[in-house]
Amino acid sequence: MPGMLDTVLNLGLNDDSVQGLAARTGNGRFAWDSYRRFVQMYGNVVVGIAGERFEREIARIKAERGVGLDTELDEAALRGLTATFKDLYDFPTDPKAQLAGPSGRCSTRGRATVR
């Protein structure tokens, strides 16, 4: 059921696969926004970093770029934001390690424990 458990989307994206996604779609901004969202979700849901830490960085880069919406951030801004997010914790770039993280940690957090 939607909303019951936290979700991590885009598993498998990393510094290499994001390049392939950009090439395959012809849309670097889409690829880097997907990767940025994955690194953010993984940090929040799996690692337990407060969402506010990510939101502060998003607000900072929007202010630097003079934009009001996340969707107005260009590819370069999203690349920088992704790097900033990865500096907050030890992001696993190996897809198998990414998969092991949620299965090993998420089931004992928050709503999963209650359910």
Summary of the structure (lengths in Angstrom):
residues: 115
radius of gyration: 14.6
end to end distance: 11.8
largest distance: 42.8
contacts: 298
relative contact order: 0.18
helix: 69%
strand: 0%
